[in-house]
Amino acid sequence: MPDPLVARLKQLIVETLRLEDVEPASIPDDEPLVGGGLSLDSIDALELVVHLEREFGIKIETSEEARGALASVASLAAFIRKRGDPARLPA
């Protein structure tokens, strides 16, 4: 059964960055987000961080923290589970 948070993150990535040719389910859980197959750059990463902070009540304080959190969808899900508002997580 797919992880609802991972599925939501993939959907958010596609919506936030307007990736019209990408199906959320086709994004690998462990592929690097920045510089990986999605070809995200630092502007995309910033836009995504702002959206994630609003959606999940997290705060990504430093560029190092952002690099770690945005390493992959799986690492992003782990970061949000650890630091996010549990009430905002998908069930």
Backbone as CSV, one residue per row, in Angstrom:
resi,resn,N_x,N_y,N_z,CA_x,CA_y,CA_z,C_x,C_y,C_z
1,MET,0.846,-1.188,0.000,0.000,0.000,0.000,0.889,1.247,0.000
2,PRO,0.619,2.205,-0.896,1.487,3.386,-0.954,1.359,4.253,0.297
3,ASP,2.460,4.879,0.661,2.511,5.782,1.806,1.750,7.063,1.424
4,PRO,0.711,7.457,2.199,-0.066,8.646,1.829,0.756,9.933,1.829
5,LEU,1.753,10.041,2.721,2.585,11.247,2.741,3.462,11.300,1.491
6,VAL,4.055,10.185,1.124,4.895,10.138,-0.080,4.052,10.476,-1.314
7,ALA,2.854,9.916,-1.393,1.961,10.197,-2.527,1.607,11.681,-2.573
8,ARG,1.323,12.286,-1.413,0.990,13.710,-1.355,2.185,14.560,-1.769
9,LEU,3.372,14.186,-1.323,4.576,14.937,-1.683,4.804,14.912,-3.190
10,LYS,4.631,13.757,-3.793,4.824,13.641,-5.244,3.812,14.518,-5.976
11,GLN,2.569,14.507,-5.494,1.531,15.344,-6.098,1.900,16.825,-5.947
12,LEU,2.362,17.206,-4.763,2.764,18.591,-4.518,3.919,19.020,-5.416
13,ILE,4.887,18.147,-5.595,6.031,18.466,-6.459,5.538,18.768,-7.872
14,VAL,4.676,17.913,-8.389,4.158,18.094,-9.750,3.326,19.374,-9.845
15,GLU,2.448,19.614,-8.858,1.588,20.805,-8.890,2.382,22.088,-8.694
16,THR,3.222,22.117,-7.661,3.957,23.338,-7.315,4.888,23.760,-8.443
17,LEU,5.539,22.787,-9.053,6.538,23.107,-10.079,5.977,22.987,-11.497
18,ARG,4.669,22.748,-11.585,3.981,22.669,-12.886,4.711,21.745,-13.865
19,LEU,4.952,20.532,-13.391,5.636,19.522,-14.212,4.575,18.786,-15.044
20,GLU,4.209,19.378,-16.160,3.080,18.875,-16.940,3.297,17.491,-17.527
21,ASP,4.524,17.125,-17.794,4.794,15.824,-18.423,5.156,14.741,-17.416
22,VAL,4.954,15.005,-16.118,5.361,14.054,-15.084,4.135,13.556,-14.325
23,GLU,4.004,12.246,-14.245,2.975,11.642,-13.392,3.556,11.514,-11.988
24,PRO,2.817,11.943,-10.950,3.360,11.838,-9.589,3.866,10.431,-9.255
25,ALA,3.122,9.412,-9.662,3.509,8.027,-9.331,4.815,7.612,-10.007
26,SER,5.228,8.341,-11.039,6.456,7.970,-11.754,7.715,8.516,-11.083
27,ILE,7.556,9.352,-10.062,8.718,9.912,-9.369,9.241,8.863,-8.381
28,PRO,10.488,8.409,-8.553,11.041,7.411,-7.626,11.202,7.991,-6.217
29,ASP,10.966,7.157,-5.205,11.067,7.608,-3.814,12.480,8.015,-3.431
30,ASP,13.485,7.372,-4.048,14.856,7.596,-3.595,15.745,8.290,-4.628
31,GLU,15.158,8.844,-5.663,15.942,9.579,-6.663,16.193,11.002,-6.163
32,PRO,17.396,11.540,-6.372,17.654,12.924,-5.952,16.663,13.886,-6.614
33,LEU,16.096,14.790,-5.815,15.142,15.757,-6.364,15.859,16.854,-7.131
34,VAL,16.919,17.399,-6.526,17.675,18.461,-7.188,18.807,17.809,-7.964
35,GLY,18.866,18.073,-9.251,19.917,17.507,-10.076,19.644,16.073,-10.508
36,GLY,18.499,15.524,-10.144,18.148,14.156,-10.551,17.321,14.175,-11.816
37,GLY,16.502,13.153,-11.979,15.712,12.992,-13.188,14.681,14.082,-13.423
38,LEU,14.257,14.758,-12.345,13.276,15.833,-12.504,13.926,17.136,-12.964
39,SER,15.239,17.202,-12.898,15.993,18.398,-13.308,15.579,19.645,-12.534
40,LEU,15.332,19.498,-11.236,14.989,20.664,-10.423,16.246,21.486,-10.171
41,ASP,16.074,22.799,-10.156,17.202,23.676,-9.834,16.937,24.356,-8.489
42,SER,17.804,25.278,-8.109,17.679,25.905,-6.791,16.413,26.752,-6.669
43,ILE,15.965,27.357,-7.758,14.723,28.145,-7.727,13.538,27.214,-7.486
44,ASP,13.519,26.069,-8.177,12.460,25.077,-7.957,12.471,24.605,-6.505
45,ALA,13.665,24.348,-5.979,13.800,23.866,-4.607,13.248,24.897,-3.627
46,LEU,13.550,26.169,-3.846,13.054,27.231,-2.972,11.536,27.317,-3.026
47,GLU,10.988,27.267,-4.222,9.537,27.311,-4.392,8.873,26.131,-3.668
48,LEU,9.480,24.979,-3.787,8.963,23.781,-3.139,9.039,23.899,-1.620
49,VAL,10.151,24.404,-1.103,10.325,24.572,0.343,9.238,25.498,0.901
50,VAL,8.994,26.616,0.234,7.971,27.562,0.701,6.610,26.872,0.768
51,HIS,6.291,26.115,-0.252,5.010,25.408,-0.299,4.927,24.345,0.808
52,LEU,5.990,23.601,0.997,6.019,22.556,2.027,5.903,23.144,3.431
53,GLU,6.564,24.276,3.651,6.485,24.921,4.965,5.042,25.312,5.273
54,ARG,4.351,25.843,4.265,2.954,26.234,4.451,2.053,25.025,4.663
55,GLU,2.246,24.016,3.840,1.367,22.840,3.865,1.514,22.003,5.131
56,PHE,2.750,21.811,5.585,2.999,20.870,6.685,3.451,21.521,7.990
57,GLY,3.560,22.851,8.010,3.955,23.526,9.243,5.388,23.252,9.648
58,ILE,6.258,23.010,8.657,7.677,22.775,8.959,8.452,24.058,8.714
59,LYS,9.654,24.105,9.238,10.557,25.215,8.984,11.887,24.615,8.569
60,ILE,12.336,24.940,7.369,13.655,24.502,6.904,14.560,25.716,7.058
61,GLU,15.459,25.638,8.044,16.213,26.811,8.493,17.436,27.146,7.649
62,THR,18.168,26.132,7.192,19.444,26.405,6.524,19.493,25.699,5.171
63,SER,20.447,26.102,4.366,20.595,25.441,3.068,21.048,23.993,3.257
64,GLU,21.826,23.731,4.313,22.233,22.345,4.597,21.017,21.486,4.929
65,GLU,20.125,22.046,5.754,18.905,21.335,6.122,18.052,21.088,4.876
66,ALA,17.980,22.075,3.999,17.201,21.934,2.765,17.804,20.848,1.879
67,ARG,19.119,20.838,1.767,19.776,19.807,0.941,19.457,18.418,1.464
68,GLY,19.517,18.243,2.779,19.207,16.945,3.370,17.753,16.557,3.173
69,ALA,16.848,17.498,3.432,15.419,17.220,3.318,15.033,16.937,1.867
70,LEU,15.623,17.684,0.943,15.258,17.555,-0.470,16.111,16.532,-1.213
71,ALA,16.846,15.712,-0.484,17.688,14.702,-1.138,16.835,13.771,-1.998
72,SER,15.653,13.416,-1.516,14.746,12.536,-2.266,13.355,12.673,-1.656
73,VAL,12.369,12.098,-2.300,11.009,12.114,-1.748,10.998,11.382,-0.399
74,ALA,11.722,10.272,-0.312,11.765,9.500,0.936,12.375,10.325,2.070
75,SER,13.463,11.046,1.800,14.086,11.851,2.857,13.184,13.032,3.232
76,LEU,12.470,13.559,2.267,11.534,14.645,2.543,10.396,14.164,3.442
77,ALA,9.876,12.991,3.159,8.813,12.412,3.991,9.318,12.200,5.421
78,ALA,10.537,11.698,5.566,11.108,11.472,6.896,11.281,12.794,7.644
79,PHE,11.747,13.815,6.949,11.936,15.138,7.548,10.598,15.698,8.037
80,ILE,9.580,15.592,7.204,8.258,16.126,7.560,7.664,15.350,8.731
81,ARG,7.840,14.034,8.736,7.318,13.239,9.865,7.993,13.641,11.178
82,LYS,9.272,13.966,11.090,10.036,14.310,12.287,9.715,15.726,12.763
83,ARG,9.571,16.656,11.830,9.467,18.074,12.182,8.109,18.722,11.930
84,GLY,7.239,18.017,11.193,5.969,18.632,10.805,4.901,18.552,11.869
85,ASP,3.825,19.258,11.630,2.652,19.241,12.490,1.867,17.962,12.192
86,PRO,1.775,17.048,13.157,1.101,15.769,12.910,-0.333,15.945,12.388
87,ALA,-1.002,17.014,12.787,-2.377,17.242,12.344,-2.449,17.536,10.846
88,ARG,-1.338,17.947,10.254,-1.328,18.301,8.831,-0.876,17.151,7.937
89,LEU,-0.472,16.039,8.533,-0.002,14.905,7.744,-1.194,14.138,7.175
90,PRO,-1.098,13.672,5.923,-2.206,12.884,5.373,-2.345,11.558,6.097
91,ALA,-3.587,11.143,6.271,-3.835,9.878,6.993,-3.719,8.689,6.080
